[in-house]
Structures are given as structure tokens and as C-alpha cells.
Amino acid sequence: MPGLLQRDRGGRWFLGILAAVAIFVPILNLAVPAGSALHLSDYGIGLIGKYLCYGLLALSIDLIWGYCGILSLGHGAFFALGGYAMGMYLMREIGPRGVYGDPILPDFMVFLNWKSLPWFWHGFNHLAFAALMVMVVPGLLGLVFGWFAFRSRVTGVYFSIITQALTYALMLAFFRNDMGFGGNNGFTDFKDILGFDLHSDRTHVSLLVITAVILAAAYLVCRWIVESRAGRVIRAIRDAESRTRFLGYSVESYKLWLFVFSCVLAGIAGSLYVPQIGIINPSEFDPIGSIEAVIWVAVGGRGTLYGAVAGAVLVNYAKTYFTGALPEIWLYALGLLFVLVTRFLPDGIIGAWELHRKRRALPDSPEPAHVEGEEGVIVKK
């Protein structure tokens, strides 16, 4: 791993920024007085935590799109499934403190006249079980979906379309009240996590630090994957899939395990998102959200990993700014940003910067040993 960081200058900067966030953000929020210009508000903590969760989702997409050429327009489904798994634990944690005072059934089940807890809710009163399901459920869905898709050799735009259809189908299913996931309202009104008050500043800061650490760890694992021997095969699949298959590699197997790992990362991102935002509902399955996530990767820089995270942060910060300052035109601004980046920065912001840096690092062309003088005489320099 240290060898990877020695060759990865941008990655070192990225990890350094994450370390700075994990160290200084808690200080600015908890230690600096509220009246100080340096104080970071609770609202700012929530925004940064949300951006980091989106960064992890973007990282999961860049791993498969940037390095294997698999464009998924449905990764929001795996993000939402991870969020729902964590939301189920948080709803069970409420217990008798809910509106209806039922120690077992969540409030929405009491309201809908459910008589007993559904079988798939059992076990979610333990965080360890919920954390396992955060990875297992998105990973299992990715495994089944990917197995059928890759074995059928569905690629390109056709794969993108069926991933979008998957997330849309899940959105329609989770809107139903009889599914047992809160219907249109989803899960909200969370109280605590492991006994720590979710409305406490310290809890929010702790969740942000945990998110930053997990994002850093995920980046290191993804970097290790793409720099490994398997990573070289994965890049070969991206550049020449038929030729890679002809050389004897099991292309479908490589694509499947990478896709499943990417789905697990997206699920973890969703699980970190829910306790910081305080709600999860079927709108997280909306295909528009998955398309926006692809835009983050394209803007930041496809095939760079940390560029995808940077794109997620930049685009969502712009979205936050424009929705407050210019709410009528922020969608047009987002669309214009994507068009401009695609037209003038096809490798994204980080990709363009890396290309510029590499060009500057190239040695200057050596000067000729002789030049022609004013009268055509060869003069030795």
C-alpha cells in the first residue's frame, strides 16, 4: 500500500484533505465559540457529511465505469438499499419512544394496522446485523443482476438502460405501503444510534469523522484493486473486451466481482447518509439521482477515483448554492456545467489537471548543437 501512495501524488493530496477534515472540522464545530467567524455550524457539518457520502457513491461508480467501462445508471438503488437497511435499525432503536408507544412495531406499522413485525425486520434491533445487511443486500442484488446481465453479454447503452429500469422498479415497489418500508414517507424521526443522541452535535461530528475514515479506506482499497494484476485485466476489458476474452480471461467473472464490490460500496455510502440526514424514502431510488451521480464522476474526472469524489463535492456544493441563490435555474446551471465539461474537459477537471501536470513534467526538447547564422553559415553553439 505505501508503494501505491508513492506513485499516487493526487491520492496523497486527497487522503491529506480527508485527514484535515477529520481533524479540524470537529475542532471548528465543537471547540470554536459559536460567535466566532471560524465556527463551523451544525448545518455545515451536515452538508460536509452528506458530500462525503456522495463522494463514496461516486467512487463506487468510477471504479466500474472509469476502469472497466461499465456505465451504471442505477447505482442509486444500491445506495438506497444500504440506507434502508440502516434506517430499519434506527427505527427499531426508537422502541416505545414513538408516537404510538409500541415497543416492537415502528409508528408507520401501527398506523397501517400491522399486527406483527414482518420476518425481514427481525435482527435489525442489532447494529451489527444491520451493518452486515448494509453490505449483503446491495451485494446480493448486484450479484444476481450482474450474473444475468454479464452472462448474457449485455454491454454499453443496453446495460445502462436495464440498470435504470432496475432502480425505477424498486422505487415503485418501495412506494407501496404493503411492502413494509414506510411507503411514500419512508423512515424518519430517528432518536439515537447505539444510545448516542442523533440530534447531538457530537454525534453528528463523530459520524462525519467515521464517514471520512471509511471514504479514505475505500479509496485505498479501490486504488489497490486498479493497480493490481486484476486491475490490469479490468482495464484491458474496458479498452478491448473481445480481445481480452480471446486471450483466455474470464471477462464475465472479472466484471461481476468488480460490480458486486461497487454495489457494496454504494450500500455503505447509503448507510452513512441516513443517520446524518435523518430520513430515507423511495425518492432515493429515483433514476435522476443515479444520473446525477454519473455527472459527478464525469465532472470530477473518470478513471481517477479521487476525481470522482471531488466532482461529487463540487457539483453538490454548486447545487446547494444555486438552489438557495437561484432556485429557478439551478437545473439549467447543472446541465450547462455538464455540457461544458463534456465539451471542453472530456477527462473531467482532475483529468485535465493531471494531463497538464504530466505535460509540464516532460523534459524540454534539447536545443540543436548547431544553428544557421545570418548569412547561412553554420555556427557551433
N, C-alpha and C positions, 0 to 999 in steps of 0.2 A: 504493500500500500504506500509506504513512503516513496518508493521509486515512481509510482504513478503521479504523486504530487510534485515531484521534482520536474517532471515533464509537462505538468499541467499548471502553467502560470495563472491562467484565468481561474482555474479551480481553487488555487491557493487564495486568490483575492476573494472569491466567493465564500469560502469557508471562513476567512478572516472577517468578512462582513457579518456572517451569521454569528460568529463568536462575539463580535461587538454588540450585536443586537441582544444576544442572550445576557451579556454582562451589563451594558449601560442602560438598556430600556427599563429594567426593574429599578435601577437607581433613580432614573429621571422621573419615574412614576411614584415610587414609594418614599424615597429619601429627600427629593427636592420639594420644597413647600409649594402648595397649590398656587400661591400668588406670584411665584417666580416665573420669569419668561422662559426658563429652561424646563419647567414642569411639563411632563407628558401626561395628558389627560387620560381618563379611563376610555373615552371614545377613541383616542389614538391607539391605545393598547388593543382594543377590539379590532380596529382596522388592520393593524400590523399582523395580528394573529390570523385574521381572515386572509390577508395577502400571502402569508406563508403557507397556509393550507392550499390555496390556489396554486402556489408555486410547486407544491408536491404533486398536485394533479397534473400540472403542465410537464413536470419532469417525467411522470409516467407515460405521457403521450409522446414526448420527444424520444424516449427510449425505443419505442416501436416504430414511430414514424421517421425520425431522423436517422436511425441506424439500420432499420430493417425494411423501410418503405411501406409499413402497414399504417394506412391512414384510417383511424377510428373516429367516427363522428358520433359515437355513443358512449364515450368514456364517462360521461356524467351519470350513467346508470350505475356503474360500479362505485363511483363517488357517493351517490345517494344510498346505495345498499349498505355501504360502510357506515354512513350517517344514521341510517335507520337502526342498524344493529346497536350502535352506541345509544341512540335515543330510547331503545327498548329498555336498556339498563337504567338510564336516567329516569324513565317513567316508573320502573319498579322501585327505584330508590325513594320516590315520593311517599309511597306507602299510605298510611292513614292521614297524611297531611294534605291530601287532595280535597277538592271542593265537596265531594260526597263522603269522604271519610272512610272509604273502603280500603282495608289494609292489603288486599290482593289485586283487585281489578283497578286498572287506570280509569280516570274520570270518564274518558270517552266511551269505554265499555259499559260503565254504569249507566251513562246517558242513553246508550243504544240498547239497553236491557240485555246485555250479555249475562248469562248465568254463571259461567265459569271461565277460567283462564284458558285460552287455546293452547294446544300442546306445544306449538312452536314458540310460545312465550316462556316456557319453563327453562330455568337455568339462567335467565337474564337478570336475576337478582344478585348475581356474582359478576364483578368486573372482569375477572379472569376469563370466564366463559364468554362474556360479551366481546372481549378483546380477541379471543380466538375466532368468534363468528365474524368479526370485522374483516378478518383475512380469509376465512374459509368460504363464506357465502359469495363474495365477489370472485374469488379464485375458482370456486366450483362452477359458477355460471360462465366465467371466461373459459374454463376447461371444456365444458360441454359445447358452448357456442363455437369456440375456436376449433375444436376437433372436427365438427361437421363442416365448418367453413374451409379450413385449410386442407382437409382430406378431399374435399370437392374442388380444390384449387380455385376457390373464389378469391379474386385479387382485384386491385385497383378500385375503380369507382363502384363496382358492384359490392365489394366488401364494405365500403364506406356507407352505401345505401342500406345494407341489411343491419349494420350496427346502429344506424339512425332509427331504423324500424324497430329494433330491439328496445331502445330506450323509450320510444314513443309508446310501445305496447305496455311496458312496465308502468309508465306514467298513467295510462288509462286504468290499469289494474289497481294501482295504489290509490286512485281517486275513489274507488268503491268502498263504501262503509263496511260491507260484509267481508272484506279482506282481513280485518283485524289490525289495521295500521293507522287508524285515526281518520281515514278518508281524506276529505279536502283539507281539513285543519292540520292533519299530521300530529306531531308531538311538540309540546311546548310546556311552559310553566315549570321547568326543571328547578329542583331545590338545591341538590348538592351532589358531589361525586366523592365517593369514599369518605363521606362525612364532612367534607370541606364545602363550605357555602359557595355556590356558583355565582352569587351576587357580590362576593368579596373581591376587593382589589387584588389581594394577594393570590387568590385562586386564579384570577384572570392572568396575572403576571406569570404564575407558575405554568399555566397551560401554554402561554406563549413561549416560554423557555423550552418546555418539552417539545413543542412543535418545531422550534429552531434546531434542537438537537436531532430529532428524528429526520428532519429535512437534510441535515448535514450527513447523517449516516446513510440515508437513501442515496444521496449524491455519490458518496464513496463507493457504495455497492454497485451503482449503475456504471460509474467510471471503471471499476474493476471488471465488470462484465464486458464492456465495449473494448477494453484494452486486452482482454484475454484471447486465447486461441478461438474460443467460441464466438467472441466478438468479431474476429476477422471473418469468420464464416458468415455471421449475420450481415456484415457489411457487403460481403460478396453476394448474398441473396438480394440485398437491396439493389445492387448495381447490375447483376446478371443472374437472375433466378434460374433460368433454364440451363445456363452453363454450369452453375453450382450443382444443380441436380444431376447433370450429365457426369460430373466429376465423382459422383457417388455419395454425396452428402444427403442426409435425410432432411430435406428442406422443410417439410411439414412439421417435423419434430422440433427443429430449432425455432420456427415461428410460433409453435404452440406454447412451448415453455416460456418464451420471452413474453408472449401476450398474456399468459396467466400471471406472471410476475408483475407485469404492468398493471393488471387489474387489481392485484393485491395492494400495490402502492396507492392506486386511486381509492380503494376502500379505506385504507389507513388515513388518507387525507380527509375523507368524509367524516371519519370518526373523530378526528381532531377538530373539525369545523363545527360540529353540532354543539358541544358544550361551551364553545366560545361565542357562538352566535345566539344560541338559546332556542333554536327552533329547527325542525326538519319537516318538510311536507312534500307532496308529489311534484311541486313545481321544480324541484331539483332534478327530476328526470326529463325536464323539457329539453328537446333536441337543440334548442337555441343555445342553451348553456354549454353543451358539448362542442358546438360550432365555435362559440366564443373561446373555449379552451384551446382549440386548434389555432385560432387567431393569435392567442398569446404566444404560442410556440413559434409561429411564423414571424411575428414582430420581433421577438427576442433573438431568434436565431436557431433554426432547425439543425439538429445534429451537433449541438454544443453542450447540452444538458443544463449548465448554469445559465445559458442564454434563454432557455425556456422559462426558468424561474424569474429572470429579470423581465422578460416580456409579460409574465403574469402580473408582476408587481406594477410595472409601468402602465399597462393597459387598465388595470383595475383602479390605480390611482387617478388616471385620466377620467375614468368612468365616474369615480366618486366626485371629482372636481366638477365635471360637466353636468352631472345630474343635479348638483347644487347651484351652480352658476348659470347654466344654460340648459335647463331640463327639456326644452322643446327640441333641441338639436343634437343632443348627445349621441343618439344613434347614428345620425349623419356624420358626426365627427369621428365616431368609431369606424364606420365604413370607409370614410376618407383616409383615415390612418392606415387601414389595411391595404387599400388600393395604392397609396403612396409607397408603403414599404414593399409591396409586391413589385411595383414598377421600378423603383429606384434602389431598393435594398433587397434583392431576392434572397440573400443569405441572412436577412434579419439584421438588427442593429449590432448584436455581438459578432455575428458572422462577418459583417463589413469591417468592424473594428479589428478583428483578428487578421483579416486579409490585408488591411492597411499596415498592421504591425509587422506581419511577415515580409511585406514588400520593403519596409524600412530596414528590416534586419538583414536583407540581402546585401552582399558586398558591392561597392561601386564598381562599375566597369573600369578595367585597367586602362590607363592612358597609353596611347601608342608610343612606341620607342622613338619614332621619327615623325616629324611634321613637315609639310611643304612650306617653304619660305615665300616671301612676297614675289620673288622672281622665278618661282618654280624650282628653286634649289632645295635639295633635301638637307635639312638641318637636324643634327642629333640633339635631343633634349638633355 
